[in-house]
Amino acid sequence: MVLSITDEHKPKCYLCHKTLETIEELRKHQETEHADFFKYHQNTQKREPAPGDVTVF
């Protein structure tokens, strides 16, 4: 038996799997509930070329 997925159109937080009504609510939820996670990962990501990458101008 296959059950249909309800609320498949609603955004879902990938950290706690909480379903919210709108993308704005998801953004506010992540800024308040998971602020430490995003702050840590925002500071640790360095955007630079990997060794061996070739850039063509």
mmCIF file of the N, C-alpha and C atoms, coordinates in Angstrom:
data_MODEL
# 
_entry.id   MODEL 
# 
loop_
_atom_site.group_PDB 
_atom_site.id 
_atom_site.type_symbol 
_atom_site.label_atom_id 
_atom_site.label_alt_id 
_atom_site.label_comp_id 
_atom_site.label_asym_id 
_atom_site.label_entity_id 
_atom_site.label_seq_id 
_atom_site.pdbx_PDB_ins_code 
_atom_site.Cartn_x 
_atom_site.Cartn_y 
_atom_site.Cartn_z 
_atom_site.occupancy 
_atom_site.B_iso_or_equiv 
_atom_site.pdbx_formal_charge 
_atom_site.auth_seq_id 
_atom_site.auth_comp_id 
_atom_site.auth_asym_id 
_atom_site.auth_atom_id 
_atom_site.pdbx_PDB_model_num 
ATOM 1   N N  . MET A 1 1  ? 0.846  -1.178 0.000   1.00 0.00 ? 1  MET A N  1 
ATOM 2   C CA . MET A 1 1  ? 0.000  0.000  0.000   1.00 0.00 ? 1  MET A CA 1 
ATOM 3   C C  . MET A 1 1  ? 0.893  1.243  0.000   1.00 0.00 ? 1  MET A C  1 
ATOM 4   N N  . VAL A 1 2  ? 0.617  2.171  -0.863  1.00 0.00 ? 2  VAL A N  1 
ATOM 5   C CA . VAL A 1 2  ? 1.387  3.395  -0.963  1.00 0.00 ? 2  VAL A CA 1 
ATOM 6   C C  . VAL A 1 2  ? 0.524  4.555  -0.499  1.00 0.00 ? 2  VAL A C  1 
ATOM 7   N N  . LEU A 1 3  ? 1.074  5.324  0.428   1.00 0.00 ? 3  LEU A N  1 
ATOM 8   C CA . LEU A 1 3  ? 0.361  6.489  0.932   1.00 0.00 ? 3  LEU A CA 1 
ATOM 9   C C  . LEU A 1 3  ? 0.860  7.739  0.216   1.00 0.00 ? 3  LEU A C  1 
ATOM 10  N N  . SER A 1 4  ? -0.045 8.632  -0.076  1.00 0.00 ? 4  SER A N  1 
ATOM 11  C CA . SER A 1 4  ? 0.355  9.869  -0.734  1.00 0.00 ? 4  SER A CA 1 
ATOM 12  C C  . SER A 1 4  ? 1.077  10.766 0.261   1.00 0.00 ? 4  SER A C  1 
ATOM 13  N N  . ILE A 1 5  ? 2.001  11.561 -0.257  1.00 0.00 ? 5  ILE A N  1 
ATOM 14  C CA . ILE A 1 5  ? 2.758  12.469 0.592   1.00 0.00 ? 5  ILE A CA 1 
ATOM 15  C C  . ILE A 1 5  ? 1.945  13.742 0.752   1.00 0.00 ? 5  ILE A C  1 
ATOM 16  N N  . THR A 1 6  ? 1.561  14.023 1.985   1.00 0.00 ? 6  THR A N  1 
ATOM 17  C CA . THR A 1 6  ? 0.867  15.281 2.249   1.00 0.00 ? 6  THR A CA 1 
ATOM 18  C C  . THR A 1 6  ? 1.904  16.339 2.572   1.00 0.00 ? 6  THR A C  1 
ATOM 19  N N  . ASP A 1 7  ? 1.608  17.543 2.318   1.00 0.00 ? 7  ASP A N  1 
ATOM 20  C CA . ASP A 1 7  ? 2.495  18.670 2.595   1.00 0.00 ? 7  ASP A CA 1 
ATOM 21  C C  . ASP A 1 7  ? 3.791  18.601 1.799   1.00 0.00 ? 7  ASP A C  1 
ATOM 22  N N  . GLU A 1 8  ? 3.791  17.978 0.654   1.00 0.00 ? 8  GLU A N  1 
ATOM 23  C CA . GLU A 1 8  ? 5.025  17.892 -0.119  1.00 0.00 ? 8  GLU A CA 1 
ATOM 24  C C  . GLU A 1 8  ? 5.424  19.232 -0.729  1.00 0.00 ? 8  GLU A C  1 
ATOM 25  N N  . HIS A 1 9  ? 4.505  20.188 -0.755  1.00 0.00 ? 9  HIS A N  1 
ATOM 26  C CA . HIS A 1 9  ? 4.791  21.502 -1.315  1.00 0.00 ? 9  HIS A CA 1 
ATOM 27  C C  . HIS A 1 9  ? 5.332  22.475 -0.265  1.00 0.00 ? 9  HIS A C  1 
ATOM 28  N N  . LYS A 1 10 ? 5.356  22.072 1.005   1.00 0.00 ? 10 LYS A N  1 
ATOM 29  C CA . LYS A 1 10 ? 5.811  22.955 2.076   1.00 0.00 ? 10 LYS A CA 1 
ATOM 30  C C  . LYS A 1 10 ? 7.314  22.794 2.298   1.00 0.00 ? 10 LYS A C  1 
ATOM 31  N N  . PRO A 1 11 ? 8.002  23.888 2.623   1.00 0.00 ? 11 PRO A N  1 
ATOM 32  C CA . PRO A 1 11 ? 9.443  23.786 2.890   1.00 0.00 ? 11 PRO A CA 1 
ATOM 33  C C  . PRO A 1 11 ? 9.709  23.036 4.190   1.00 0.00 ? 11 PRO A C  1 
ATOM 34  N N  . LYS A 1 12 ? 10.856 22.358 4.236   1.00 0.00 ? 12 LYS A N  1 
ATOM 35  C CA . LYS A 1 12 ? 11.201 21.538 5.387   1.00 0.00 ? 12 LYS A CA 1 
ATOM 36  C C  . LYS A 1 12 ? 12.633 21.846 5.813   1.00 0.00 ? 12 LYS A C  1 
ATOM 37  N N  . CYS A 1 13 ? 12.844 21.985 7.096   1.00 0.00 ? 13 CYS A N  1 
ATOM 38  C CA . CYS A 1 13 ? 14.173 22.221 7.631   1.00 0.00 ? 13 CYS A CA 1 
ATOM 39  C C  . CYS A 1 13 ? 14.963 20.922 7.535   1.00 0.00 ? 13 CYS A C  1 
ATOM 40  N N  . TYR A 1 14 ? 16.132 20.974 6.908   1.00 0.00 ? 14 TYR A N  1 
ATOM 41  C CA . TYR A 1 14 ? 16.916 19.759 6.721   1.00 0.00 ? 14 TYR A CA 1 
ATOM 42  C C  . TYR A 1 14 ? 17.719 19.387 7.964   1.00 0.00 ? 14 TYR A C  1 
ATOM 43  N N  . LEU A 1 15 ? 17.729 20.238 8.980   1.00 0.00 ? 15 LEU A N  1 
ATOM 44  C CA . LEU A 1 15 ? 18.439 19.908 10.210  1.00 0.00 ? 15 LEU A CA 1 
ATOM 45  C C  . LEU A 1 15 ? 17.546 19.183 11.215  1.00 0.00 ? 15 LEU A C  1 
ATOM 46  N N  . CYS A 1 16 ? 16.320 19.664 11.398  1.00 0.00 ? 16 CYS A N  1 
ATOM 47  C CA . CYS A 1 16 ? 15.434 19.032 12.383  1.00 0.00 ? 16 CYS A CA 1 
ATOM 48  C C  . CYS A 1 16 ? 14.201 18.401 11.738  1.00 0.00 ? 16 CYS A C  1 
ATOM 49  N N  . HIS A 1 17 ? 14.066 18.521 10.433  1.00 0.00 ? 17 HIS A N  1 
ATOM 50  C CA . HIS A 1 17 ? 12.968 17.931 9.653   1.00 0.00 ? 17 HIS A CA 1 
ATOM 51  C C  . HIS A 1 17 ? 11.597 18.475 10.039  1.00 0.00 ? 17 HIS A C  1 
ATOM 52  N N  . LYS A 1 18 ? 11.565 19.702 10.495  1.00 0.00 ? 18 LYS A N  1 
ATOM 53  C CA . LYS A 1 18 ? 10.301 20.358 10.817  1.00 0.00 ? 18 LYS A CA 1 
ATOM 54  C C  . LYS A 1 18 ? 9.723  20.978 9.559   1.00 0.00 ? 18 LYS A C  1 
ATOM 55  N N  . THR A 1 19 ? 8.443  20.738 9.298   1.00 0.00 ? 19 THR A N  1 
ATOM 56  C CA . THR A 1 19 ? 7.769  21.296 8.129   1.00 0.00 ? 19 THR A CA 1 
ATOM 57  C C  . THR A 1 19 ? 7.146  22.634 8.503   1.00 0.00 ? 19 THR A C  1 
ATOM 58  N N  . LEU A 1 20 ? 7.378  23.641 7.657   1.00 0.00 ? 20 LEU A N  1 
ATOM 59  C CA . LEU A 1 20 ? 6.855  24.984 7.897   1.00 0.00 ? 20 LEU A CA 1 
ATOM 60  C C  . LEU A 1 20 ? 5.954  25.386 6.737   1.00 0.00 ? 20 LEU A C  1 
ATOM 61  N N  . GLU A 1 21 ? 5.234  26.463 6.907   1.00 0.00 ? 21 GLU A N  1 
ATOM 62  C CA . GLU A 1 21 ? 4.252  26.887 5.913   1.00 0.00 ? 21 GLU A CA 1 
ATOM 63  C C  . GLU A 1 21 ? 4.864  27.615 4.725   1.00 0.00 ? 21 GLU A C  1 
ATOM 64  N N  . THR A 1 22 ? 5.796  28.529 4.992   1.00 0.00 ? 22 THR A N  1 
ATOM 65  C CA . THR A 1 22 ? 6.379  29.331 3.913   1.00 0.00 ? 22 THR A CA 1 
ATOM 66  C C  . THR A 1 22 ? 7.898  29.323 4.017   1.00 0.00 ? 22 THR A C  1 
ATOM 67  N N  . ILE A 1 23 ? 8.539  29.784 2.972   1.00 0.00 ? 23 ILE A N  1 
ATOM 68  C CA . ILE A 1 23 ? 9.994  29.857 2.953   1.00 0.00 ? 23 ILE A CA 1 
ATOM 69  C C  . ILE A 1 23 ? 10.488 30.923 3.925   1.00 0.00 ? 23 ILE A C  1 
ATOM 70  N N  . GLU A 1 24 ? 9.716  31.968 4.138   1.00 0.00 ? 24 GLU A N  1 
ATOM 71  C CA . GLU A 1 24 ? 10.087 32.999 5.103   1.00 0.00 ? 24 GLU A CA 1 
ATOM 72  C C  . GLU A 1 24 ? 10.093 32.445 6.521   1.00 0.00 ? 24 GLU A C  1 
ATOM 73  N N  . GLU A 1 25 ? 9.104  31.597 6.859   1.00 0.00 ? 25 GLU A N  1 
ATOM 74  C CA . GLU A 1 25 ? 9.079  30.960 8.170   1.00 0.00 ? 25 GLU A CA 1 
ATOM 75  C C  . GLU A 1 25 ? 10.271 30.027 8.335   1.00 0.00 ? 25 GLU A C  1 
ATOM 76  N N  . LEU A 1 26 ? 10.640 29.342 7.273   1.00 0.00 ? 26 LEU A N  1 
ATOM 77  C CA . LEU A 1 26 ? 11.810 28.469 7.310   1.00 0.00 ? 26 LEU A CA 1 
ATOM 78  C C  . LEU A 1 26 ? 13.072 29.283 7.557   1.00 0.00 ? 26 LEU A C  1 
ATOM 79  N N  . ARG A 1 27 ? 13.206 30.407 6.894   1.00 0.00 ? 27 ARG A N  1 
ATOM 80  C CA . ARG A 1 27 ? 14.368 31.272 7.065   1.00 0.00 ? 27 ARG A CA 1 
ATOM 81  C C  . ARG A 1 27 ? 14.459 31.773 8.509   1.00 0.00 ? 27 ARG A C  1 
ATOM 82  N N  . LYS A 1 28 ? 13.320 32.226 9.064   1.00 0.00 ? 28 LYS A N  1 
ATOM 83  C CA . LYS A 1 28 ? 13.304 32.696 10.454  1.00 0.00 ? 28 LYS A CA 1 
ATOM 84  C C  . LYS A 1 28 ? 13.616 31.556 11.422  1.00 0.00 ? 28 LYS A C  1 
ATOM 85  N N  . HIS A 1 29 ? 13.071 30.376 11.150  1.00 0.00 ? 29 HIS A N  1 
ATOM 86  C CA . HIS A 1 29 ? 13.314 29.203 11.988  1.00 0.00 ? 29 HIS A CA 1 
ATOM 87  C C  . HIS A 1 29 ? 14.800 28.860 12.018  1.00 0.00 ? 29 HIS A C  1 
ATOM 88  N N  . GLN A 1 30 ? 15.446 28.870 10.867  1.00 0.00 ? 30 GLN A N  1 
ATOM 89  C CA . GLN A 1 30 ? 16.855 28.529 10.812  1.00 0.00 ? 30 GLN A CA 1 
ATOM 90  C C  . GLN A 1 30 ? 17.723 29.607 11.454  1.00 0.00 ? 30 GLN A C  1 
ATOM 91  N N  . GLU A 1 31 ? 17.314 30.862 11.354  1.00 0.00 ? 31 GLU A N  1 
ATOM 92  C CA . GLU A 1 31 ? 18.077 31.938 11.982  1.00 0.00 ? 31 GLU A CA 1 
ATOM 93  C C  . GLU A 1 31 ? 17.977 31.901 13.495  1.00 0.00 ? 31 GLU A C  1 
ATOM 94  N N  . THR A 1 32 ? 16.870 31.415 14.034  1.00 0.00 ? 32 THR A N  1 
ATOM 95  C CA . THR A 1 32 ? 16.702 31.393 15.479  1.00 0.00 ? 32 THR A CA 1 
ATOM 96  C C  . THR A 1 32 ? 17.088 30.047 16.089  1.00 0.00 ? 32 THR A C  1 
ATOM 97  N N  . GLU A 1 33 ? 16.587 28.959 15.557  1.00 0.00 ? 33 GLU A N  1 
ATOM 98  C CA . GLU A 1 33 ? 16.809 27.643 16.146  1.00 0.00 ? 33 GLU A CA 1 
ATOM 99  C C  . GLU A 1 33 ? 18.191 27.074 15.840  1.00 0.00 ? 33 GLU A C  1 
ATOM 100 N N  . HIS A 1 34 ? 18.717 27.324 14.674  1.00 0.00 ? 34 HIS A N  1 
ATOM 101 C CA . HIS A 1 34 ? 19.974 26.719 14.233  1.00 0.00 ? 34 HIS A CA 1 
ATOM 102 C C  . HIS A 1 34 ? 21.037 27.765 13.929  1.00 0.00 ? 34 HIS A C  1 
ATOM 103 N N  . ALA A 1 35 ? 20.994 28.893 14.618  1.00 0.00 ? 35 ALA A N  1 
ATOM 104 C CA . ALA A 1 35 ? 21.920 29.987 14.342  1.00 0.00 ? 35 ALA A CA 1 
ATOM 105 C C  . ALA A 1 35 ? 23.369 29.565 14.552  1.00 0.00 ? 35 ALA A C  1 
ATOM 106 N N  . ASP A 1 36 ? 23.642 28.777 15.580  1.00 0.00 ? 36 ASP A N  1 
ATOM 107 C CA . ASP A 1 36 ? 25.024 28.375 15.839  1.00 0.00 ? 36 ASP A CA 1 
ATOM 108 C C  . ASP A 1 36 ? 25.566 27.473 14.733  1.00 0.00 ? 36 ASP A C  1 
ATOM 109 N N  . PHE A 1 37 ? 24.726 26.615 14.172  1.00 0.00 ? 37 PHE A N  1 
ATOM 110 C CA . PHE A 1 37 ? 25.144 25.734 13.077  1.00 0.00 ? 37 PHE A CA 1 
ATOM 111 C C  . PHE A 1 37 ? 25.532 26.550 11.857  1.00 0.00 ? 37 PHE A C  1 
ATOM 112 N N  . PHE A 1 38 ? 24.686 27.486 11.471  1.00 0.00 ? 38 PHE A N  1 
ATOM 113 C CA . PHE A 1 38 ? 24.947 28.280 10.274  1.00 0.00 ? 38 PHE A CA 1 
ATOM 114 C C  . PHE A 1 38 ? 26.115 29.238 10.478  1.00 0.00 ? 38 PHE A C  1 
ATOM 115 N N  . LYS A 1 39 ? 26.255 29.797 11.684  1.00 0.00 ? 39 LYS A N  1 
ATOM 116 C CA . LYS A 1 39 ? 27.363 30.695 11.957  1.00 0.00 ? 39 LYS A CA 1 
ATOM 117 C C  . LYS A 1 39 ? 28.690 29.940 11.882  1.00 0.00 ? 39 LYS A C  1 
ATOM 118 N N  . TYR A 1 40 ? 28.734 28.746 12.422  1.00 0.00 ? 40 TYR A N  1 
ATOM 119 C CA . TYR A 1 40 ? 29.961 27.945 12.383  1.00 0.00 ? 40 TYR A CA 1 
ATOM 120 C C  . TYR A 1 40 ? 30.349 27.599 10.951  1.00 0.00 ? 40 TYR A C  1 
ATOM 121 N N  . HIS A 1 41 ? 29.381 27.136 10.156  1.00 0.00 ? 41 HIS A N  1 
ATOM 122 C CA . HIS A 1 41 ? 29.684 26.715 8.795   1.00 0.00 ? 41 HIS A CA 1 
ATOM 123 C C  . HIS A 1 41 ? 29.927 27.884 7.845   1.00 0.00 ? 41 HIS A C  1 
ATOM 124 N N  . GLN A 1 42 ? 29.366 29.025 8.133   1.00 0.00 ? 42 GLN A N  1 
ATOM 125 C CA . GLN A 1 42 ? 29.615 30.195 7.307   1.00 0.00 ? 42 GLN A CA 1 
ATOM 126 C C  . GLN A 1 42 ? 31.060 30.661 7.474   1.00 0.00 ? 42 GLN A C  1 
ATOM 127 N N  . ASN A 1 43 ? 31.589 30.538 8.677   1.00 0.00 ? 43 ASN A N  1 
ATOM 128 C CA . ASN A 1 43 ? 32.951 30.990 8.939   1.00 0.00 ? 43 ASN A CA 1 
ATOM 129 C C  . ASN A 1 43 ? 34.003 29.984 8.489   1.00 0.00 ? 43 ASN A C  1 
ATOM 130 N N  . THR A 1 44 ? 33.649 28.710 8.368   1.00 0.00 ? 44 THR A N  1 
ATOM 131 C CA . THR A 1 44 ? 34.641 27.702 8.033   1.00 0.00 ? 44 THR A CA 1 
ATOM 132 C C  . THR A 1 44 ? 34.764 27.454 6.531   1.00 0.00 ? 44 THR A C  1 
ATOM 133 N N  . GLN A 1 45 ? 33.801 27.886 5.749   1.00 0.00 ? 45 GLN A N  1 
ATOM 134 C CA . GLN A 1 45 ? 33.867 27.651 4.312   1.00 0.00 ? 45 GLN A CA 1 
ATOM 135 C C  . GLN A 1 45 ? 34.788 28.679 3.655   1.00 0.00 ? 45 GLN A C  1 
ATOM 136 N N  . LYS A 1 46 ? 35.805 28.180 2.996   1.00 0.00 ? 46 LYS A N  1 
ATOM 137 C CA . LYS A 1 46 ? 36.721 29.059 2.275   1.00 0.00 ? 46 LYS A CA 1 
ATOM 138 C C  . LYS A 1 46 ? 36.535 28.789 0.795   1.00 0.00 ? 46 LYS A C  1 
ATOM 139 N N  . ARG A 1 47 ? 36.211 29.802 0.062   1.00 0.00 ? 47 ARG A N  1 
ATOM 140 C CA . ARG A 1 47 ? 36.011 29.675 -1.376  1.00 0.00 ? 47 ARG A CA 1 
ATOM 141 C C  . ARG A 1 47 ? 37.289 30.037 -2.105  1.00 0.00 ? 47 ARG A C  1 
ATOM 142 N N  . GLU A 1 48 ? 38.071 29.032 -2.416  1.00 0.00 ? 48 GLU A N  1 
ATOM 143 C CA . GLU A 1 48 ? 39.302 29.250 -3.160  1.00 0.00 ? 48 GLU A CA 1 
ATOM 144 C C  . GLU A 1 48 ? 39.518 28.053 -4.072  1.00 0.00 ? 48 GLU A C  1 
ATOM 145 N N  . PRO A 1 49 ? 40.318 28.218 -5.108  1.00 0.00 ? 49 PRO A N  1 
ATOM 146 C CA . PRO A 1 49 ? 40.548 27.115 -6.034  1.00 0.00 ? 49 PRO A CA 1 
ATOM 147 C C  . PRO A 1 49 ? 41.270 25.948 -5.338  1.00 0.00 ? 49 PRO A C  1 
ATOM 148 N N  . ALA A 1 50 ? 40.907 24.759 -5.724  1.00 0.00 ? 50 ALA A N  1 
ATOM 149 C CA . ALA A 1 50 ? 41.584 23.563 -5.213  1.00 0.00 ? 50 ALA A CA 1 
ATOM 150 C C  . ALA A 1 50 ? 42.929 23.416 -5.916  1.00 0.00 ? 50 ALA A C  1 
ATOM 151 N N  . PRO A 1 51 ? 43.881 22.721 -5.297  1.00 0.00 ? 51 PRO A N  1 
ATOM 152 C CA . PRO A 1 51 ? 45.163 22.517 -5.947  1.00 0.00 ? 51 PRO A CA 1 
ATOM 153 C C  . PRO A 1 51 ? 44.980 21.773 -7.273  1.00 0.00 ? 51 PRO A C  1 
ATOM 154 N N  . GLY A 1 52 ? 45.583 22.284 -8.325  1.00 0.00 ? 52 GLY A N  1 
ATOM 155 C CA . GLY A 1 52 ? 45.468 21.656 -9.632  1.00 0.00 ? 52 GLY A CA 1 
ATOM 156 C C  . GLY A 1 52 ? 44.375 22.234 -10.504 1.00 0.00 ? 52 GLY A C  1 
ATOM 157 N N  . ASP A 1 53 ? 43.529 23.108 -9.958  1.00 0.00 ? 53 ASP A N  1 
ATOM 158 C CA . ASP A 1 53 ? 42.497 23.734 -10.783 1.00 0.00 ? 53 ASP A CA 1 
ATOM 159 C C  . ASP A 1 53 ? 43.123 24.678 -11.782 1.00 0.00 ? 53 ASP A C  1 
ATOM 160 N N  . VAL A 1 54 ? 42.569 24.708 -12.961 1.00 0.00 ? 54 VAL A N  1 
ATOM 161 C CA . VAL A 1 54 ? 43.071 25.585 -14.015 1.00 0.00 ? 54 VAL A CA 1 
ATOM 162 C C  . VAL A 1 54 ? 42.021 26.630 -14.321 1.00 0.00 ? 54 VAL A C  1 
ATOM 163 N N  . THR A 1 55 ? 42.429 27.890 -14.292 1.00 0.00 ? 55 THR A N  1 
ATOM 164 C CA . THR A 1 55 ? 41.515 28.980 -14.593 1.00 0.00 ? 55 THR A CA 1 
ATOM 165 C C  . THR A 1 55 ? 41.818 29.507 -15.977 1.00 0.00 ? 55 THR A C  1 
ATOM 166 N N  . VAL A 1 56 ? 40.787 29.605 -16.808 1.00 0.00 ? 56 VAL A N  1 
ATOM 167 C CA . VAL A 1 56 ? 40.948 30.097 -18.174 1.00 0.00 ? 56 VAL A CA 1 
ATOM 168 C C  . VAL A 1 56 ? 40.344 31.491 -18.245 1.00 0.00 ? 56 VAL A C  1 
ATOM 169 N N  . PHE A 1 57 ? 41.153 32.448 -18.712 1.00 0.00 ? 57 PHE A N  1 
ATOM 170 C CA . PHE A 1 57 ? 40.661 33.811 -18.834 1.00 0.00 ? 57 PHE A CA 1 
ATOM 171 C C  . PHE A 1 57 ? 40.343 34.106 -20.275 1.00 0.00 ? 57 PHE A C  1 
# 
